[in-house]
Amino acid sequence: ENEDVTTGGGDHSFDVISAFSVTKWIHLNHGDAGLLKFFRGVYASLKPGGRFVLEPQQWKSYQNRRRASEQIKATFKSIQVKPADFARVLVDDVGFESCELLGTPDDE
């Protein structure tokens, strides 16, 4: 059965939620609205003080996949929220108290 991965349970039952290498695909398939829905679902599923461990993909990797299908091509053109904006969005729009960027060697 297909499960909508952009929503969370909303029951505040998790201490930690991790999302590794998934935001690009949520974003390319569901656009900015789907990504924000996913982030809000994560937030609603965390216990107070819970942690969200996120590995966003670089914008370049989006560009490499933008022609995967006609739908993705159209969605890619409509994206306004870039991975570099995720920290701000998580705090300002979703409700997280803070965001700590850990970085990778590729960030240099």
N, C-alpha and C positions, 0 to 999 in steps of 0.2 A: 504494500500500500504506500502511496506517495504521502510523505509527511512534509508539511510546510516548514522548512528550516529557518524561515525568517521570524518565526514566533517562538517565544519561550513559554514555559509553563505558568509563569507569573505567580508562583506560590512561595517565593522567597525561601527555597529549600536548599540552595547550594552555597557552600563556602567559597568554592573556586569554580570558574568556568573557563576553559581554554578554547581558543579558536586558532588553529594553525593552518595556514594556507587555504582558507576557505572564503575570506572576505572578497577576494577578486571575483570568485565565481558567483557568490550571492549578488554582488554589485553588477556584474555583467549580465546576469539573468533577470534581476529584479530592479535594477537602477538605484538611484539615490533613496527613493522611498522604501525599497526592500531592504537596503542596508540599514537605514535608520530603524526600520521595524525590527530587524534582527538585533541591533544594539539595544533597543528598548526592551525587547524580550529577554535578553541577557540580564539587563539591569533589574527587571522585574523578577527574575528567577534567583537572584542572589540574596542571601541573608544580609541584613544590615552589616556593613563593614566587610562584605565579601569582596573577592578579587576577580577581576576579568583579565586573563592573560591572552593578549592578542598579538598575532603575527600578521601584520598587513603586508601585502605584496607591493612591490614597487610599481609605480605608474608605468614604467617601461614594460613590465610583464603584462599589463592590461593591453598596451599597444600591440604586443606580440600576438594576442589572442582576439583582437577586435574583429577579425574576419571569420571567426569560427562558424558563424551562421548569420543569416540576414537579421534575425532578432537581436543577436548580440551586437552586430554592427550598428543597428539603430540605437540600442541602449547605450553603447559606448559613446556615441555622439551626444547623448543627452546628459551624461554624467557631469555634475557640477562639483560634487564633493570628492576631492582627490585624496589618496592615502595620506598625504602630508597634512590634511585637514582633520584626520580622524581624532587626534588628541583633543583638539578644540571642540569638535562635535560631541565627543563623549562627555565632556565637562559642561559645555554651554547648553547643548540641546537635549542630551539624554539624562543628565543628572548626577553623573559620577562626581565625587568630591575632588578628585585629582587624577592626573595621568602621569605616569613615569615612563619615559622613553629609555629603553635599554640599549637599542642600537645593535648593529651587526658590523662585521668587518667590511661588508659591501657598502655601508653608509658613508664611508670616508671619501 
